[in-house]
Amino acid sequence: MTTVGLDRAIRLPHATAMVVGTIIGASIFVQPSEITGRVPTVGGVFAVWLVCGVLTLFGALVSAELASTFPESGGVYAFLREAFGPWLGFLWAWAMFWTMHTGIIAAIATVFARYVGYFTPLGDMGTKGVAMAAVLVLSAVNYRGVRHGSVLQTVFTAGKLLAILALVALGLTFGGEAHAAASAAPAAAAPQPGVAWDAIDFALALVAGLFAFGGWHMVTYNAEETHDPRRTVPRALVIGTLVVTACYILLNAVYLYLLPMEVVATSDRVAAEAADAVFGRGGGAVMSTLVVFSTFGALSGIVLAGPRVYYAMARDGLLFPWVGAVHPRYHTPHRAVVLQGLWACVLVGTGTYRALFTRVVYTEWIFFGLMAVGLILLRRRADVRRDYSVWGYPWVPLAFAGSAFAIVANQVAAEPVESLTGLGLVLAGLPVYHFWARRGYARRALQPTETP
């Protein structure tokens, strides 16, 4: 394997942009109806988004301590490997490549292409072609250097934040008539006895909200390409999570200011509805432009992050060594970038990402919960150094772990067949892991407790 190393080109602004830009994709502009429909009161809606932001911050704080302890490529993969053994890190990466990470790349690329289709008719094949082109273009950018990818991510995130602030400012400034019209329908805005919400509704709304905060952990994948990662990654996680939470609360404030509650609760294009309420029917084009811009920016960060996990696996001997090769000129894990891009395009072209992703995505939260438990276990080791300690220990990691496992339990109870099928797809990686271990490729010596 080549001895060429990765470049440390990511600094705090780029890392923070990765956190913000990866989380804010299309969902906050398209469909907050799942939350508003469950808790159809202004106080309930804001409570959900605020609690989701706090829980995401807890997860970010857990990741921050782990990233300061193990500032290396792979992020969650490395954390799980160190806490529980390489078998669990392998399962995380296995699920990432085949379904979770490439599946979300395919899904977001498809959303991007569909909104491009707002401006020019594409058809089914055209939509798939545009989605694949987006994946390949961003893969090519990240193939040529992490600096290129991180700068592109920063530019798109800055533009996205400016657009959100403009939407909020214009909505509150010029939306007086729309607000008056929304307020004139109290019967529609007030929750009816038949739709009163309770703790179960609130919990289900939290699940939907937490998925809208997904992707916060991906900045940890690039620790070896981050300047002073023990300090930069924790700061980026905390700052980025706070910025996203503020954006989500402000956007929902605008939606509820401009639109009746029942519209927010049922619309699948709520941001466009809000823009239409202020600017007329041209709002749809404005919001479609924003969604195109936002999804492309989110896609950039996700494409950048994933290959670092496969690079770390190959370096650990849990994947073919050639996957971990670093380009002699661009200093990127170029083969891992290509593999990820090609498989994501296969998922886009076949449409199989829909079934795979919806079945497996909830299992991500099993790993998140274990990651928080792993932090507690790692605190007992005297041979690790950490430059950041999670605030509120041990209650913060315990609260996050409990929330993560509650999400999993809710999903299994709601869709047991789909959930168990997804879990089976993840566990199918265990025989593959044991194959690698038996062939002696793993660099780290395996202890008897490291395999289930």
N, C-alpha and C positions, 0 to 999 in steps of 0.2 A: 504494500500500500504506500502511496506517496506520502512524503513527510511534509508537504506543503500545508501550512496552517490557514485558519480562517482569519479574516481581517476584523479588527475591532473598530467598526465604523459607525456603530449605533450609539448615540448619546441621548441624554435625557429627553430633549424635544422629540427625537425620532421614536424612542421607546414609548413615550406618553401618547404620541400620535398613533402608534400601533394599538395600544389598549383602546383608545377612544374610537379609532376608525374601524377596528375589527368588531367591536360591540355594536356600534350604530350601523345597521345595515338598512333593511327595508321595513322591518316589522313595525317600528314605531310610527312610520308614515302610512302604513297600509291597514293594519288590523289590531288596534287596541280593544276591539269590541269584546274579545273574550273576557277581559278584565271588567270593563264597564257593564257588560251584560250580567256578570256574576254579582257585582256589588254596585248597583245602580244609584249611588249617592255620591255627591262631590267628595265628602269626607272619606267615604270608603275607597274611592278611586285613588285619592292622594295617599291614603294609608297603605294601600297595596304597593304603589310604586316606591314609597319611602322605605317600607320594610324590605322590598326586593333590593333596593339600593344598599341598605344596611347589610343584608345577608351576603350580597355580592362583595361588599367591602370586607366582610369577615373572611370570605374565601380569598380575596386579594391579600389580606394581611397574613393568612396562612401561607400562601404562595410566596409572599415577600420574605418571610423568615426562611423558608426552605430554599429559596433562590439565593439568599445571602449565605446559606450553609453549603449549598452545592451549586456554585455559579458555573455551570457547564451546559453544553448543548443538550437538549432533550426535555428540559422542564419537568413536567409531570412524570414522564417516563423515568427520569433520573431519581425523582423523589420517591416514587413507588419502589424502584429497584433498591434504593438504599434502606428503606424502611422495612420492606417485606421480603425482598429477594428479587432476583432477575426475572423470575417467572411472572410476577405481577406486572412489572414494567413491560415485559414482552406482550402480555395480553392487552395492555393499553395501546401499545403501538400497533399490534395486530388489528384491533378494532378501528384504530385511527386510519390505517391505510386502506383497508377494504371497504369501510363504511362510514365511520364517523367524520373524519376530516375530509376525505375526498368526496364523501356524500354531501357535505355542506358546501364544498366548492362547487359541485355540480348544481346544487339547489340554488345557490346565490347567483351563479352564472346564468341559470335559466330565468330567474326573476329579472336580472339585468336585461337579458335578451327580450323578454316579453314587454318590458317598458320601452326598449328601443323600438319595438313594434308599434308603439303608440304613434310614432312619427312616420313610420314607413311600414306598410304591410309586409309581413315576413312569411306567414304560414308556419306549419309545424317544422318542416325541414329547415326553413330559413332561421327560425328561432333556435333550433339546435346548432346550426352553423355559426350564428353569432355568439352563442354561449361558448362553444368550443374555441372560437377565435379569441374570445376574451381570456379564457384559461391559458391558451398558448402564448398570447402576447405577454401576459403577466409572468408566465413561466420564463419566457425569453428574457424579460427585464431582470428577473431575479437570478437567472443563469449567469448574467454578465456581471453581477456584483451585488452584495448586500447594500452597498451605499446607494446604488441606483434604486433598489426596491424600497429602502427606508425613506429616501428623499421623495419618491413618488407617493408613498403612503402619507408622509407629512403634508405634502401639497394637497392631496385629496381630503385629508382630515381637516386641514385649515379651511378649505373651501366649504366643506360640509358644515362646520361649526358656524361659519359666517352666514350660510344660507339658513340655518336653524334660527340664529339670532335675528336675522332679517324677517323670517316668517313670524316669529314671536312679536317683534316690534311692530311690524305692519298690521298684524292681526289685532293687537291691543290698541293701536293708534287709530286705525280706520274701520274697525269692526263694530263701532257703536250701534249701527242700525241692525246688523246681524245679531248682536247681543240682545237688543231690545226685542227682536222677533223671537229669539230663543227663549227669552224670559217670559214672553207672552203666552207660552204654552205650558203652564204649571202642571196641568194634568199629565202631560206627556213626560215632563221632566221629573216629577216626583215618583218614587217607587210605589207601585200598587200593592195591596195586601198579598196578591197572588205571587208577587215576585220579591217578597221580602227575603233578605239574605241573612245567612247565619255563618257560624265558624267554618262549616264545610265549604260553603261558597267562597269564603275568604281564602281558605287553603287552596282551593282549585284555582282561584285568581292568582295567588302567589306563584303557583307552578307556571302559569302562562307568563307572568311577569319575569320570572327568573330565566326562562328561555330567551326572553328579549334581551337579557343581559349577557347572553352566552358569548364566549370568546375572550373573556378577560385574562385567562391564564396563558394565552399563546405567546405573550411577550417573553415568558420564561424560556421558551424553546431556543431563543437566540442569545443566551447568556454569554457564550464564548465569542460572540461578535459584538458584544456591548462593552463600551468603555466603563471601567470600574463597576462591574455588574453587581457587586455586593451592595452598592449604594444606589446605583441607577435603577435597577429593576424594581426594588421595593418602592422607591419614590414614584416611578412611572405607574405602578399598579395602584397606589393610593390616589395620586392626582387624577389619573385617568378614570377611575371608578367614580370619584366625586364629580368630575365634569359630566360624565354620562348621566348620572343620577339627576343632576341639575337640569340637563337638557330634557330628559324624559318628563320631569315634573313640569317644566315650563311649557313643553309642547302639549301636554295634557291639559294644562291650564288654558291654553289658547283654544283647544278643541272644545272644552266645556264652556268657554266664554262665548264662542261663536255659534255653537250648535246645540239644539235640544239634546237632552240626555238620551232619548230613545234613538236618535240618529247616531250618536257616538257608540251606542251599545250594539247597533246592527250593521253599521257601515263597514265594508271591507276596503274602503279607500278614504279613511276619515280625514287625512291631511288634504286630499284633493277637495273633499266636501267643504272643509274649512276655508280653503283658498277660494272656492267658488262663492262662498257666502260673502266674501269681502270684495272680490274682483270680478265676479260674474263667471261665465262658463270658461273663461280662459285659465281658470285656476287649475284645471286638470292638466293642461300642458306644462304649467309651471311645476306642479308636483311630480309629474312624470320625469321632467328633467332632473329634479332633485333626487328622485329615487334612482335614476340611472347613475347619477354622480355618486350617490351614497353607496349603492351596491358595488360599483366598480372599485371604490376606495376600500370597502370591507374585504372584497375579494383579493385585493392586492396584499393586505396584511395576512390573510389566511394562506395564500399561496407562498408567501415569504416564510411563514413559520414552520409549516409541516415538515419539509425535507430535513430540518435539523434533528428531528427525532429519529428518522431512518439513518441518518449519518451517525448518530450516537449508538444506535443498535449495531450497526456494522462495526464500529470501533470496539464495541464490547464483545464482538464475536457471535452475535445473535442474528446476523444477517450476512449475506454474501459480502466478502470484503470489498469487492469492486463498487458496491453501492456507496460505501463511505469515502470514495475517492474525492479529493479536493482539486478543483481545476488549477493548473499551474499558473495561469495568468489571472483569472478572475477571483480566485480564492473563495469559491463557493462549492457546496456539495452538489455539483452539477448533475451527476447521474441520478441522485435522489430527486432533484428538481424535475428532471425529465420523466422519471417513473411516475411521480405523483401527477404531473400534468397529463400524461397519456392515459392513466387509469381514470382520472376525473373525466376526460373526454369520452372514454368508453361508457361511463355511467350516464353522461349527458346524452350520448347518442342512442343508448338502449332504453333510457328512461328508468332503468332499474334502481337508480338512487332513491326514488320515491319510496319503494317498499323497504329497501335495506335501511335507509336513513330513519324512517319513522319507526321501524322495529328496534333499532339499535341505539338511537340517540339518547334514550333515557338511561342506558347503562353508563353513560359518561358520568352520571351523578353517583353511581356506585364507587367509581374510582375517585371522585372528588371527596366523598365521605371518607374513604380509606386514606386518602392523602392527609386529611385533617387528623385522623387517628394516628397516622404515621408520624406526624410532627410530634405528638405526645410521646410516642415510643422513642423517637430520635433524641428527645431532650434527655433521655437517660444515658445516652452514650457520651463518654468522656473524650472520645477521639475526634469529635467534630467541632468546627469553629463556626460561629455565626456572628455576623456584624449587625443583625437586626433581630429584635425579639418582638413577637406578636403582642400587641396590646391586649390586656384582659385575659391573659393566659391563666388557667386552661379553659375558661368559659367561652371565649370566642371560638377556638377550634371545635369545642364540643357542640356549641350551638350550630355551627356550620355543618358539622358531620350529621347531627340530628336532622337538620333541614334537608340535607342531601338524601339521606336514607328515607325520609318521609316522602320525598318526591318519587323515589323508586317504588315505595309501597303503594302510593296513590296510583301510579301507572300500572302496576301489576294488578291491583284491584279493579281498575277500570277496564283494562284489556289484557286479561291473563294469557290468552293464547298468543297474541302478538308479542307480548312482553317476554314470555318464556322462549318463544322462537328467537327473538333477538338475543337473549342471554345465551341460548345455545350456539348462535353464530359466533359470539365472543369466545365462549369456552372451547369452541372448535380449535382455537389456537393452542390449547395446552399440548395436544400430541405433537404439534409442530415444534413447540418449545422443547419438549423432551427429545425430539429428534436432533435438534441442534446441540443440546446438552450432552447426549450420548456420543455424538461424533467429536466431542472435545473442542468445539469451536469457541465456547464461552471463555473469555479472558479471566473472569473472576472465578475463583474456586467456589463451588456450590456446597453449602452446608446442608445437613439432613433436614433442617427446618425450612429450607428455602423453596421447597416444592410442596404443593398441596397433596 
